[in-house]
Amino acid sequence: MENPEPIQDALLRWWDADHADLPWRRSEDPYAIWVSEIMLQQTQITTVIPYFERWMARFPTVQALAEASLDEVLKLWEGLGYYSRARNLHAAANMVMVDWNGRLPQTAADLMKLKGIGRYTAGAIASIAFNEPAPVLDGNVIRVLSRLTDLPDDVTQTSTKNDLWQLAEELVPPDRPGDFNQALMELGQQICLPARPMCLLCPLPTHCLARQRGTQLERPVRPPRKRTPHYDVVAGIIWARDAVVGDPDSKFLIAQRPLDGLLGGLWEFPGGKQEANETLSQALIREIEEELAIQIEVGEFVTQIKHAYTHFRITLHAFQARHLSDSPQHLGVADHAWVTLAELDSYAFAVTDRKIIAALRAVIGEP
């Protein structure tokens, strides 16, 4: 880009006139800025705000986060999704305490040494918290830059992303880099929308080639979406051998998912995918034997839940079941616990399992 100053000036004037007032923008604490950037990954601002406020109230410093247990961290994150972000925040906080004397690194290069911080997040934190002219490139910025330059290339390709990173680096000013990067992101969030860009409100009308050529809705260029696979999944509310099924004071089994997998560290009603040519009951019996090495008897159906993840969809079928024999082993789980209905609130569950809990409470009543 020959002269980025007109774009920089126009965008910063727009930012100064009316940018959104958000909790993390009222703080100069690098830790708070870090937390907000992690929470905002793949999550809408309105969803993040109450989580951010609860998080900062409970873990106001890096030290407080590092000293907390992972279970407590995941419980506070419960419902926000993409739980690896919470695990990485916790691990990175411990790294900051051990390797950086409790102070967040101040450059994008050093920030990327922390678990869970990639190039975009490092650039955002370094520019906003430490005034380093580091570029950012998230989905919103990709859309803005693709339209500004009327980019005809597939933005999912590595070479195209490298070009966009180069452009973002050329655009970020040495003065007020944090404000500029936030303005660029906010422009994508509020004005340069995917399906209905509000071009009449854009602060960069004379700089946008896509607007001039009428190609806004054709940018950015991406390949056609692949069909999302679907899986049938089973889960068991496995009551103890001496339990009265449906008694709120009786105990049933929950398991903790492996820390390095999908929804790692969260608790669940154990189960798994149904395989070809097996019934749901057969699938549940097999999965429980493979994961916990126990024998169960499958009972009544409880609920069916449909849920979409990033790359696949599931229909979850939950059943009552009874523990018949053998002691649980941790073959495919990180841990297990025998709990009552009232004790479930102490554990962090994914959204699908929280729906099972709601269905269970509807069937047998509150304890």
C-alpha positions as CSV (number, residue, x, y, z in Angstrom):
1,M,0.0,0.0,0.0
2,E,1.6,3.3,-1.2
3,N,0.2,5.7,1.5
4,P,-1.8,4.2,4.4
5,E,-2.2,7.5,6.2
6,P,-5.6,8.6,4.7
7,I,-7.1,5.2,5.8
8,Q,-5.5,5.5,9.2
9,D,-6.7,9.0,9.7
10,A,-10.3,8.3,8.5
11,L,-10.6,5.2,10.7
12,L,-9.2,6.8,13.8
13,R,-11.6,9.8,13.4
14,W,-14.5,7.3,13.1
15,W,-13.2,5.5,16.2
16,D,-12.8,8.7,18.2
17,A,-16.3,9.8,17.3
18,D,-18.3,6.8,18.5
19,H,-16.6,3.5,19.4
20,A,-18.4,1.0,21.6
21,D,-18.0,1.3,25.3
22,L,-17.0,-2.2,26.5
23,P,-15.8,-3.3,30.0
24,W,-12.3,-4.3,28.8
25,R,-11.8,-1.0,27.1
26,R,-12.2,0.8,30.4
27,S,-9.1,-1.0,31.7
28,E,-5.4,-0.5,30.9
29,D,-4.6,-3.8,32.7
30,P,-2.8,-6.1,30.2
31,Y,-4.2,-9.1,32.0
32,A,-7.8,-7.9,31.5
33,I,-7.1,-7.1,27.8
34,W,-5.6,-10.6,27.4
35,V,-8.7,-12.3,29.0
36,S,-11.1,-10.3,26.8
37,E,-9.2,-11.2,23.6
38,I,-9.3,-14.9,24.5
39,M,-13.0,-14.8,25.3
40,L,-13.8,-12.9,22.1
41,Q,-12.3,-15.6,19.9
42,Q,-15.3,-17.1,18.0
43,T,-17.8,-15.6,20.5
44,Q,-20.1,-12.5,20.2
45,I,-19.4,-9.5,22.3
46,T,-22.8,-9.5,24.0
47,T,-22.2,-13.1,25.1
48,V,-18.7,-12.3,26.4
49,I,-19.6,-9.3,28.6
50,P,-21.2,-11.1,31.6
51,Y,-18.5,-13.9,31.5
52,F,-15.7,-11.3,31.4
53,E,-17.2,-9.4,34.4
54,R,-17.6,-12.6,36.4
55,W,-14.1,-13.8,35.5
56,M,-12.4,-10.5,36.5
57,A,-14.4,-10.5,39.8
58,R,-13.2,-14.0,40.6
59,F,-9.7,-14.0,39.0
60,P,-8.7,-10.3,39.1
61,T,-5.0,-11.0,38.6
62,V,-2.8,-13.5,36.8
63,Q,-1.7,-14.8,40.1
64,A,-5.4,-15.5,41.2
65,L,-6.0,-17.4,37.9
66,A,-2.8,-19.4,38.3
67,E,-3.6,-20.4,41.8
68,A,-7.1,-21.6,40.9
69,S,-7.9,-25.2,40.1
70,L,-8.7,-26.2,36.6
71,D,-12.1,-27.4,37.7
72,E,-12.9,-24.0,39.1
73,V,-11.7,-22.3,35.9
74,L,-13.8,-24.5,33.7
75,K,-16.9,-24.1,35.9
76,L,-16.6,-20.3,35.6
77,W,-16.2,-20.7,31.8
78,E,-19.2,-23.1,31.6
79,G,-21.5,-22.2,28.7
80,L,-19.0,-20.0,26.8
81,G,-17.8,-22.8,24.6
82,Y,-14.4,-23.7,23.0
83,Y,-13.2,-24.8,26.4
84,S,-9.6,-25.2,25.2
85,R,-9.4,-21.4,25.6
86,A,-10.0,-21.7,29.3
87,R,-7.5,-24.5,29.7
88,N,-4.9,-22.5,27.8
89,L,-5.6,-19.4,29.8
90,H,-5.0,-21.3,33.0
91,A,-1.8,-22.9,31.7
92,A,-0.5,-19.6,30.4
93,A,-1.2,-17.9,33.7
94,N,1.1,-20.4,35.3
95,M,3.7,-19.8,32.7
96,V,3.5,-16.1,33.3
97,M,4.0,-16.6,37.1
98,V,7.0,-19.0,36.6
99,D,8.7,-17.6,33.5
100,W,7.8,-13.9,33.5
101,N,7.7,-13.1,37.3
102,G,3.9,-12.6,37.2
103,R,4.0,-9.9,34.4
104,L,2.6,-10.4,31.0
105,P,5.2,-10.2,28.2
106,Q,5.1,-6.9,26.4
107,T,5.9,-7.9,22.8
108,A,3.9,-9.9,20.3
109,A,6.9,-12.2,19.8
110,D,7.1,-13.0,23.5
111,L,3.3,-13.2,23.9
112,M,3.2,-16.0,21.3
113,K,5.4,-18.1,23.6
114,L,2.4,-18.4,25.9
115,K,0.0,-21.3,25.5
116,G,-3.1,-20.4,23.5
117,I,-1.8,-17.2,22.1
118,G,-1.4,-17.1,18.3
119,R,-0.3,-14.3,16.0
120,Y,-3.7,-12.5,16.0
121,T,-4.1,-12.5,19.8
122,A,-0.5,-11.5,20.3
123,G,-0.9,-8.6,18.0
124,A,-4.1,-7.5,19.6
125,I,-2.7,-7.6,23.2
126,A,0.7,-6.0,22.2
127,S,-0.9,-3.1,20.3
128,I,-3.7,-2.4,22.8
129,A,-1.9,-3.0,26.1
130,F,1.7,-2.1,25.1
131,N,1.3,0.2,22.1
132,E,3.4,-2.0,19.8
133,P,2.5,-1.5,16.1
134,A,1.7,-5.1,15.6
135,P,-0.9,-6.1,13.0
136,V,-4.1,-8.1,13.7
137,L,-6.0,-10.4,11.3
138,D,-9.2,-12.1,12.4
139,G,-12.3,-12.8,10.4
140,N,-13.6,-9.3,10.6
141,V,-10.3,-7.8,9.5
142,I,-10.0,-10.3,6.6
143,R,-13.5,-9.2,5.4
144,V,-12.6,-5.4,5.6
145,L,-9.3,-5.8,3.9
146,S,-10.7,-8.1,1.2
147,R,-13.3,-5.4,0.3
148,L,-10.9,-2.5,0.6
149,T,-8.6,-4.1,-2.0
150,D,-11.4,-6.0,-3.9
151,L,-9.3,-9.2,-3.4
152,P,-10.3,-11.9,-5.8
153,D,-8.2,-14.7,-4.2
154,D,-9.4,-17.4,-1.8
155,V,-8.7,-16.1,1.7
156,T,-8.4,-19.6,3.1
157,Q,-5.2,-20.2,1.2
158,T,-1.9,-19.7,3.0
159,S,-0.5,-17.4,0.3
160,T,-3.5,-15.1,0.4
161,K,-3.4,-15.0,4.2
162,N,0.2,-14.1,4.1
163,D,-0.6,-11.2,1.7
164,L,-3.4,-10.0,4.1
165,W,-1.0,-10.1,7.0
166,Q,1.4,-8.0,5.1
167,L,-1.3,-5.5,4.3
168,A,-2.4,-5.4,7.9
169,E,1.2,-4.7,8.9
170,E,1.5,-1.9,6.4
171,L,-1.7,-0.3,7.7
172,V,-1.1,-0.3,11.4
173,P,0.3,3.1,12.4
174,P,3.2,3.6,14.8
175,D,1.1,6.0,16.8
176,R,-2.1,4.6,18.4
177,P,-1.8,1.1,17.0
178,G,-4.2,-0.3,19.6
179,D,-6.9,2.1,18.7
180,F,-6.4,1.5,15.0
181,N,-6.6,-2.2,15.3
182,Q,-9.7,-2.0,17.5
183,A,-11.3,0.3,15.0
184,L,-10.5,-2.1,12.1
185,M,-12.1,-4.9,14.1
186,E,-15.1,-2.8,15.1
187,L,-15.6,-1.7,11.5
188,G,-16.0,-5.4,10.5
189,Q,-18.3,-6.1,13.5
190,Q,-20.7,-3.2,13.1
191,I,-20.5,-1.8,9.5
192,C,-18.7,-4.1,7.1
193,L,-21.0,-7.0,7.8
194,P,-20.9,-10.3,5.8
195,A,-24.3,-10.4,4.2
196,R,-25.5,-6.8,4.5
197,P,-22.6,-4.3,4.6
198,M,-23.8,-0.9,5.6
199,C,-21.7,1.0,3.1
200,L,-23.5,4.3,3.6
201,L,-22.2,4.4,7.2
202,C,-18.6,3.3,6.3
203,P,-15.8,5.8,7.2
204,L,-13.7,4.5,4.2
205,P,-16.0,4.9,1.2
206,T,-13.4,6.5,-1.1
207,H,-10.9,3.8,-0.2
208,C,-13.0,0.7,-0.8
209,L,-12.5,-0.8,-4.2
210,A,-15.2,-3.4,-3.7
211,R,-17.8,-0.7,-3.0
212,Q,-16.7,1.2,-6.1
213,R,-16.9,-1.9,-8.3
214,G,-20.1,-3.3,-6.6
215,T,-18.4,-6.6,-5.5
216,Q,-18.9,-6.2,-1.7
217,L,-21.0,-9.4,-1.4
218,E,-18.5,-11.4,-3.4
219,R,-15.7,-10.6,-1.0
220,P,-14.0,-12.3,0.8
221,V,-13.7,-15.2,-1.6
222,R,-14.0,-18.6,0.1
223,P,-14.4,-22.2,-1.2
224,P,-17.9,-23.7,-1.0
225,R,-18.8,-25.2,2.4
226,K,-18.5,-28.9,2.7
227,R,-21.5,-30.9,4.0
228,T,-21.4,-31.1,7.8
229,P,-21.3,-34.7,9.1
230,H,-23.9,-35.9,11.6
231,Y,-23.4,-38.5,14.3
232,D,-25.8,-40.2,16.7
233,V,-24.4,-40.2,20.2
234,V,-25.6,-42.0,23.4
235,A,-25.1,-41.0,27.0
236,G,-26.1,-42.8,30.2
237,I,-27.3,-41.7,33.6
238,I,-25.8,-44.7,35.3
239,W,-27.3,-45.2,38.8
240,A,-25.3,-47.0,41.4
241,R,-26.1,-50.7,42.1
242,D,-27.8,-49.9,45.4
243,A,-29.5,-46.8,44.1
244,V,-33.2,-46.3,43.7
245,V,-33.5,-45.1,40.1
246,G,-35.1,-41.6,40.1
247,D,-34.5,-41.0,43.7
248,P,-32.9,-37.5,44.1
249,D,-30.8,-38.6,47.0
250,S,-29.3,-41.6,45.1
251,K,-26.0,-41.5,43.4
252,F,-25.2,-41.9,39.7
253,L,-22.0,-41.8,37.7
254,I,-20.4,-38.9,35.9
255,A,-17.0,-38.9,34.1
256,Q,-14.5,-36.2,33.3
257,R,-13.4,-36.0,29.6
258,P,-9.7,-36.4,28.8
259,L,-7.9,-33.0,29.1
260,D,-6.5,-33.1,25.6
261,G,-9.7,-33.8,23.6
262,L,-12.9,-32.1,22.6
263,L,-14.4,-30.3,25.6
264,G,-11.4,-31.5,27.6
265,G,-11.7,-31.4,31.4
266,L,-15.4,-31.0,31.4
267,W,-17.7,-33.5,33.1
268,E,-20.3,-35.5,31.3
269,F,-22.8,-38.4,31.4
270,P,-20.5,-41.0,29.8
271,G,-21.2,-42.5,26.4
272,G,-20.1,-42.0,22.8
273,K,-20.9,-42.5,19.1
274,Q,-23.2,-45.1,17.8
275,E,-21.5,-47.4,15.3
276,A,-23.1,-48.9,12.2
277,N,-25.4,-51.9,12.7
278,E,-25.9,-51.4,16.4
279,T,-28.8,-50.2,18.4
280,L,-28.6,-47.2,20.8
281,S,-28.6,-49.5,23.8
282,Q,-25.9,-51.6,22.3
283,A,-23.8,-48.5,21.6
284,L,-24.2,-47.3,25.2
285,I,-23.2,-50.7,26.7
286,R,-20.1,-50.9,24.4
287,E,-19.0,-47.3,25.0
288,I,-19.3,-47.6,28.8
289,E,-17.3,-50.8,28.7
290,E,-14.6,-49.2,26.5
291,E,-14.3,-46.0,28.6
292,L,-14.9,-47.3,32.1
293,A,-14.7,-51.1,32.0
294,I,-18.0,-51.6,33.8
295,Q,-21.1,-53.5,32.9
296,I,-24.5,-51.7,32.8
297,E,-28.1,-52.4,32.1
298,V,-29.8,-49.8,29.9
299,G,-33.2,-48.5,31.1
300,E,-35.7,-45.9,30.0
301,F,-35.1,-43.1,27.5
302,V,-34.7,-39.7,29.0
303,T,-34.2,-37.1,26.3
304,Q,-32.9,-36.3,22.8
305,I,-30.8,-33.3,22.2
306,K,-29.6,-31.9,18.8
307,H,-26.4,-29.8,18.8
308,A,-24.0,-28.4,16.3
309,Y,-20.3,-28.1,16.8
310,T,-17.9,-26.2,14.5
311,H,-17.3,-29.2,12.1
312,F,-20.0,-31.7,12.9
313,R,-23.6,-32.1,14.3
314,I,-24.9,-34.6,16.8
315,T,-28.2,-36.0,18.0
316,L,-27.6,-37.1,21.6
317,H,-29.8,-39.8,23.1
318,A,-29.8,-40.0,26.9
319,F,-30.9,-43.1,28.8
320,Q,-31.3,-44.2,32.4
321,A,-29.0,-47.1,33.2
322,R,-27.9,-49.2,36.2
323,H,-24.4,-50.2,37.2
324,L,-24.3,-54.0,37.3
325,S,-20.7,-55.0,38.0
326,D,-17.0,-54.1,38.1
327,S,-15.4,-50.9,39.4
328,P,-14.9,-47.9,37.0
329,Q,-11.5,-47.6,35.4
330,H,-10.1,-44.6,33.6
331,L,-9.6,-46.2,30.1
332,G,-11.1,-43.3,28.1
333,V,-11.8,-40.7,30.8
334,A,-9.7,-38.6,33.1
335,D,-11.7,-39.2,36.2
336,H,-15.1,-40.3,37.5
337,A,-17.4,-39.4,40.4
338,W,-20.6,-40.8,42.0
339,V,-22.9,-37.9,42.7
340,T,-26.4,-36.9,43.6
341,L,-28.5,-34.5,41.6
342,A,-27.8,-31.7,44.1
343,E,-24.1,-32.1,43.7
344,L,-24.0,-31.6,40.0
345,D,-23.8,-27.8,40.4
346,S,-20.2,-28.2,41.6
347,Y,-19.0,-29.6,38.3
348,A,-18.5,-28.0,34.9
349,F,-20.6,-29.5,32.0
350,A,-20.9,-28.8,28.3
351,V,-24.2,-27.4,27.1
352,T,-25.5,-30.8,25.9
353,D,-25.0,-32.4,29.3
354,R,-26.6,-29.4,31.1
355,K,-29.7,-30.1,29.0
356,I,-29.6,-33.7,30.2
357,I,-29.4,-32.4,33.8
358,A,-32.4,-30.2,33.1
359,A,-34.4,-33.1,31.6
360,L,-33.4,-35.3,34.6
361,R,-34.6,-32.7,37.0
362,A,-37.9,-32.4,35.1
363,V,-38.4,-36.1,35.4
364,I,-37.5,-36.7,39.1
365,G,-37.8,-33.2,40.5
366,E,-35.4,-30.9,42.3
367,P,-33.6,-32.5,45.2
